[in-house]
């Protein structure tokens, strides 16, 4: 048996128009994408945040800082511009999606000279930025997003510069008082890009720098000078009681700012330890296995938790600051121990992969294997830094 059915007539021109109409978020652009990479760029698929510790949850060095131009929370450096009354803390933000923030507070009124240089800065390694911006093609736009809060309403600014500080893009934004606000910035591709001292990119949040570092040209690339702050910014540094906080910082390739990329804490910590980590801590904390080749010296070596950016510098921070060897204790496999005296420690070899220290000028050291530990009552830390 044959069944015949008649379909109602339709206007073919109208149907063809529907093929060019928008369908869903970025639907038309996705349909027109010529390559898989074009589609990925549109939706920012895959690993995307170029900033390490953008949600301020890793802080190996501590939770409060007051020195001038120092690394504070991991990967974030703060410069007080010579005005010493500036405190940086890892703060409880009260913002549910990002529990931690980097908070700067000024505790003294002070004049800000035109050459005052004060900021929060993130430095990106050259190879990380090159990989993101050059593959599979160059001249890509960037999207920056972050949460900010200040206790004083007004204008603030953020700036991206090339690694060699030759190119800069300054964006001003406003904040209401005592309210977290989400900001996004689309940064067009730069005509040129330079690198220097392994810097691929620098990101600045201004804290009220002097006029030497201010510029009224905003939201476009500037290819000369040394400015990184918008003219007319609200001062934090130099005004007693003012605060500025930031968290949830994300920099990604493309014109669309997307939701923050949360990485596991262990992964974020490892990314940060490429630039800085601590070996040591409270009393009896084991530093490493060790051996005494002679009665007056001890050799100790260990591997870094991850490959570091460069051969690190080493500093011992602890209870004893004059004869720092007193912070350490040699416990042998025979369960005998020797407290280290004198200050004859030296670095024999330091690479991106491992550290080797030599304690000498000692007496009565058993020539057997053992461990270097933190001495009783001491809180020594060995800081290893390969920061930019």
DAKA-V173133 format. One record per pair of residues at least 24 apart in sequence whose C-alpha atoms are under 6 Angstrom apart, sorted by the first residue. I is the first residue (numbers start at 1). GAP is how many residues later the second one is. D is the distance in Angstrom with one decimal. If there is no record, write none. Layout:
BEGIN
i = [I,I]
gap = [GAP,GAP]
d = [D,D]
END
This chain:
BEGIN
i = [41,48,49,49,49,50,51,54,54,55,55,56,56,57,63,63,64,64,76,76,77,77,78,78,79,79,80,81,81,81,101,101,102,102,103,103,104,104,105,105,106,106,106,106,107,107,108,109,109,109,110,113,114,114,114,115,115,116,116,117,118,118,119,119,119,120,120,121,121,122,122,123,124,124,124,125,125,125,126,126,126,129,139,140,141,141,141,141,141,142,142,142,142,143,143,143,143,143,143,143,144,144,144,144,145,145,145,145,146,146,146,146,147,147,147,147,147,148,148,148,148,149,149,149,149,150,150,150,150,151,151,151,152,153,154,155,155,156,156,157,157,158,158,159,159,159,160,160,161,161,162,162,162,163,163,163,163,163,163,164,164,164,166,167,167,168,168,169,169,170,170,171,171,186,207,207,208,208,208,274,274,274,275,275,275,275,275,276,276,277,278,278,279,279,280,280,281,281,281,282,283,283,283,283,283,283,284,284,285,285,286,287,287,288,288,289,289,290,290,290,291,292,293,295,295,295,296,296,296,296,296,297,297,297,298,298,299,300,300,301,301,302,302,303,303,304,304,307,307,308,309,310,310,311,311,311,312,312,312,313,313,314,314,315,315,316,316,317,317,318,318,318,319,319,327,327,327,327,328,328,328,329,329,329,329,330,330,331,331,332,332,333]
gap = [213,204,201,202,203,201,199,194,195,192,193,44,45,43,26,27,24,25,45,46,43,44,41,42,39,40,38,35,36,37,145,146,143,144,141,142,139,140,137,138,131,134,135,136,133,134,132,129,130,131,128,97,96,97,98,95,97,93,94,92,89,91,86,87,88,84,85,82,83,80,81,79,75,76,77,73,74,75,72,73,74,71,50,49,46,47,48,113,114,45,110,111,112,42,43,44,108,109,112,114,40,41,106,107,38,39,104,105,36,37,102,103,34,35,99,100,101,32,33,97,98,30,31,95,96,27,28,93,94,26,27,92,25,24,80,78,79,77,78,49,73,46,47,44,45,69,42,43,40,41,31,32,39,31,32,33,36,37,38,30,31,32,57,55,56,53,54,51,52,48,49,47,48,69,29,30,27,28,29,33,34,35,33,34,110,111,112,108,109,107,104,105,102,103,101,102,98,99,100,97,91,92,93,94,95,96,89,90,88,89,87,85,86,83,84,81,82,79,80,81,78,75,74,68,69,70,64,65,66,67,69,62,63,65,60,61,59,56,57,54,55,52,53,50,51,49,50,45,46,44,77,42,76,39,40,41,72,73,74,71,72,69,70,67,68,65,66,63,64,61,62,63,59,60,47,48,51,53,45,46,47,43,44,45,46,41,42,39,40,37,38,37]
d = [5.9,5.5,5.4,5.4,5.3,5.4,6.0,5.3,4.5,5.0,4.4,5.6,5.5,5.8,5.3,5.0,5.7,4.4,5.8,5.1,5.8,5.2,5.8,4.6,5.0,5.4,5.0,5.2,4.6,4.6,5.7,4.9,5.5,5.6,5.8,4.3,5.5,5.4,5.8,4.4,5.6,5.3,5.6,5.6,4.6,5.5,4.3,4.9,4.6,4.8,4.4,5.6,4.0,4.6,5.4,5.3,5.5,5.4,4.8,5.2,5.6,5.2,5.6,4.7,5.1,5.7,5.1,5.5,4.6,5.8,5.1,4.7,5.9,5.4,5.1,5.8,5.0,5.1,5.2,5.0,3.5,5.5,4.9,5.0,5.6,4.5,4.6,5.1,5.8,5.0,5.7,4.6,5.0,5.7,4.6,5.9,5.7,5.3,5.6,5.3,5.6,5.1,5.7,4.5,5.6,4.3,5.8,5.2,5.9,5.5,5.0,4.3,5.5,4.5,5.7,5.3,5.7,5.6,5.5,5.5,4.5,5.6,4.7,5.9,5.1,5.8,5.6,5.5,4.4,4.7,4.6,5.7,4.8,4.4,5.7,5.0,5.5,5.0,6.0,5.9,5.9,5.5,4.6,5.7,5.0,5.6,5.7,4.7,5.9,5.2,5.9,5.9,4.8,5.8,4.3,5.5,4.5,4.3,4.3,5.3,4.7,4.6,6.0,5.7,4.6,5.6,5.2,5.7,4.8,5.2,5.8,5.6,5.3,5.9,5.2,5.8,4.1,5.6,5.8,6.0,4.1,5.6,5.9,6.0,5.8,4.7,4.9,5.7,4.5,5.6,5.6,4.8,5.9,5.1,4.5,6.0,5.3,5.5,5.1,4.4,4.9,5.6,5.1,5.8,5.3,5.7,5.4,4.8,5.4,5.2,4.3,5.5,5.4,5.8,5.6,5.9,4.4,5.9,5.2,5.0,4.4,4.7,5.9,6.0,5.3,4.4,5.8,5.6,4.2,4.8,6.0,5.4,4.2,5.8,5.9,5.1,4.8,5.8,5.3,5.5,4.2,5.7,5.5,6.0,4.1,5.7,5.2,5.5,5.2,4.8,5.9,5.3,5.5,5.8,4.5,4.6,5.5,4.9,4.6,5.6,5.3,5.6,4.8,5.8,5.2,5.8,4.6,5.6,5.1,5.4,3.8,5.9,5.5,5.8,5.9,5.3,5.7,5.9,5.7,4.7,4.7,5.7,5.2,5.9,4.9,5.7,4.8,5.5,5.2,5.9,3.8,5.1]
END
